[in-house]
Amino acid sequence: MTGETVDPNEHTTGEPCSDPWCSDKDYRPGSVIPAVVDGGEWSASFGLSWAEMMVYDQAHAGRILGQNGSRQFVRKQAGAMGLASARSEIAAYFLQQDAEWLFMVDSDMGYAPDTIDRMITSAEANDVPVLGALCFAQKIDPEQRQGPLGAVRYRIIPTIYGYVTVETTGESGFRHVGKYQRDTFQHAAGTGAACLLVHRTALVAVGPEPFMPITDPTAGGNGTSRTFSEDLSFCIRVQGAGMLLGVDTSIKTSHYKGGIYLDEVEYAKQQETLIQAKGHEIARNAELYMKNQLSPLGLWTP
């Protein structure tokens, strides 16, 4: 994934390629353009992480510095409905520049100053053009009763996904990997774009509008359709182009959710609580079973 040019046989006229999605473009090996999409606000954890990343980079590898010594980064403001277009616009802009890697991070994420260096090292070592850090999302918990009093019950999940199909209905989609491998690289069918490193060859391979949602006409099961999110649609396109992607769970992040930070510690606490709750449920069921086997006099009734 390193070199002076990307697939130079793609364009053979000898003239510079004006199409940003053409792979015949020189780039600076190891260089990075960081990008953020936000709705007009940044969390404190993100702002501190962003500043510390810039300072760290200037003192070390200098991956983010442009040729004229100025910092290169991209910021796109967009709401939730414009997220896919914003990410795709960033990808198109990136390919017009001379950087090798695009680092995409959301404005509510916290991460270490050396995250970019570590992600590039991991991506190159594991030969993947798309690599996610260990991130966590907040999803409505289908196993809990919602409410009362308008309360919504959520569960924390790692954004590491496998692709599964239900044989009886034909339903297909991404399912998070709850028991992921800790502190190591692992391949995945999909991941989110909250803290994502992408090599320019992957963006060239998937073509324009890489983050536009994909609708599968039968993935909803029983002949119904399913539309995938912008980040998982990108992952589908990457794999459709014959490329692999992965997640390095040794590269940690936090995800600010207003009074709570979704990270590995919070996830572990949740899982332990669920295990304890399950144990209590089994104990209660066993107790009820025993009571139902007793006569009114307290005698065992087989």
N, C-alpha and C positions, 0 to 999 in steps of 0.2 A: 504493500500500500504506500510505499515511499518511492521517490524518484523525481526526476526533473519534469516529466510530463505524465499525463494520465492517458494510457492507451493511444499512443501517437498514430496508430494505423487507422483510427476511426475517421480521420479527416486527412485526405491525401493531396489536396490542391496546393499545399505549400503556403497558403494565405492564412492569416489568423482567423479563427472561427468566431463569427459575431454572435452566434446563437449561444446563450448562456448554458444551454443543456448539452452542448457539444463537448466531448471529452478532450478535444485537442486544445488544451490550454496549459500554459506553464504555471506552476505553483511553487511556493516556498516550502520545502519539506519540513514538517513539524510545526508549521504555523497554524494558528487558531483564530477564528473570529467568534467571540461569545455573543449570544443573542438572548434577549428577553422579551416576552410578550406580557403586557400588564394592562390592567383596566384603569390606570391612572394613579395607582397606589402601590407602594412597596412595603413589605413587612420589614421590621427592624432587623430581623435575623438575615433576611436576604441582602439588605443594604450593607450590613457589616461584612457579609461573606463576599459580596461583589467587590467592595473596596479592598478587602484583604487579599482577594485573588489578584487584583491588579498590582498591588504592592509586591506581592510574592513573585509574580511573573517578571516584574522589572528587575528584581534582585536575583533571579535565577535564569530560567531558560529563555526568557524574552520571546515567547511564542506569540503574544498578543500584540506586540509592537509592530506598527506599520513601517514601510520602507523609509518614510520621512521622520520616523521617531515618534509619531503621534499614535495614540491608542486607537485601535479599531474595534468597534463593537456596534451592535445593531439593537435598537429598541423600537418595538412596534406596539402602539397602543390599540387595544381592541377588547371588546366585550366577549362574553362566552359564545355568542352566535357568530362572531367573526374570527374565532380562534383558528379554524382550519385555513382560511384565506391568509391570515396573518403569518402563520407558520410557513405556508407555501411561498408567500412573498419574500420572507427571510431567506428561504432556500434559493430562490431565483437570484436575489441580490448577492448571496454568498458565492454562487458560481460565477458571477461576474468579477469577483476579486481573485487574488492570487494565494489565498490561504488553502491549506490542505484539509483542515478539520473545521467543522461547525460544532460549537458547543451551545446547546440549547438548555436554558434553565428558567424555571418559573419564578415569579416575583414573590412567592411565599415560601421559598426553599432556603434552608441553611446548609452550608457545605464548607469543607475545609479549604484553606488557601491553595493546597497542592492538588486539588481534585483533578484539574485538567491534565497535569503531568501524569498522575496515576492512571487516569482513564486511557490516555494514549498508550502508556506502557502496557496496560492490560489488553487493549484492543489489538495492538501489534503482536503481543506474545501469543494471543489466542486466535489470531487471524480472522477477526470479525470487523467489518466496516461500520457496524452500528453497535454501540455499547451503552447500556444504562447503568446508573449507580443504583444503590439500594434505596428505593423510595417507597413510601406508604401512602395509600389513599384511604378515604373514608366513604364507605358504602352503606346504604340502608341494610340492616340485618333482617333477612327474610325469616330467620328462625325465632325472632322475638315478636311478641304482640306489640304493635305500634300504639302509642298512647299509654295511659290516659292523659287528659288535660292537654292535648295537642302535642305531647312529647313525641319525638322521633328517635328511634333506637338505631344507632349506627354500629358498625364494626370496622376495625382497622384491618386493611389487607395489604400485603406486599404487592407491588406492581410488577410481578413476575408471572407470566401467563403461559399456560399450555393451551393447545387447541384440541377440543373434544367434540365428539359427535354422539348423540343419543340414538342408538340403533332403532328403537321402537318408533320414534317420531321423525327422525332425520334432522332434528335440531342440531345446529353446529354453532360453536362460538368459543370465545376465550374464557378460561377459568383460571383464577389465580392459584399459584402454587403456595399453599400455606406452609408446608414443611420444606422450605428452601435450604440449600446448602449454605452454611454460614461461612463468611470470611473467605470466599473463593469465587472463581469464575464459574458460571454455568450457562449453557445454551438455553434459549427460551424461544417460544413461538411468538411472544410479543412482550412489550414493556411500554411504559408511558414515556412522555416527552418532558417530564418535570425536571430531569437532569440527564441529558442525553448527548452523547458524542456521536457525530456522523461524519464519515469520510466522504469526500466529494465524489468518489467513484459510485457510492451508493445512490447519491442524488442524481447523478447522470443516468444511472441504470434505470431508475424508476420514472424518470421523465417529469414533465411539468405537472404542477398541482399535486405534489406528492402526499399532501396531508388531507386532500378532499375526501370526505367520508364515502366509503364503498357500501353499496347495498347488494346483498346476496339475495336473489329472489326466492330461495328455498331454505336458507339457514335458520329461519324462525321456527321450523318444524311444521309438519302436516301441510306442506305446500305454501307456507307463509314466508314473508321476507324478513330480513334483519339488516339494519344499518349499523355499521361499526363506527366507533369514535374516530376522530382524526388521527390520533396517535397509533391506534391499532390498525387503521387502514394503511398507514405508512408501513407498519410492520408486515402487513399482507403483501404490499407491493415489493418490499425488499426481498422477501422470500420468493415471490413470484419471479423476481429477476435472478434467482439462483444464488442468492447471498444468505449468509447466516448472521444471526444477531445473538447477543447475550447480555447478561447482567453480572457485574462484579459486586458481590455482596460485602466485600471488604471495604468498599468505598461508600461511606455512610452519608446520609442526609437527614435533615429534619424538615417537617412540613407544618407550617404554622396554620392553625385552625381556630384562632381566637381563644386564647386561654389554654390551649392544649397543643403540643407539638407531636405530630405523628412521626415516630422514629422507632428504631429497633427496641429500645428500652420499653416504650409504651406498648409496643406490639407484644413483647414478652410478658408484660404484666397482664394484658388482656387474655392471652392464651392460658396463663396460669389460673386466672379467675374462671375461665370457661371450664378448665379441667376440674377445678374445685366444685363449681356449680354442677357439673355432670356427676361428680361423686356424691354430692348431696342428693341429687335427684335419684340416683340408684339406691342410696340408703333409704330415702323416703318410700320408694316403691317397694323395697324389701320389707320395710316396717308395715306398710299397708297390707302386703301379702300375708305377713304373719298374723296380723290382726284379723284378717278375713278367714284365717284357718282356725281361729279360736271360737269356742262356744261362748255364750253369755256368762258362763261360770269360769271362763279363763282356761278351759280344757282344750287340748289339741283335737281338732276334728279332721281326720285324713280325708 
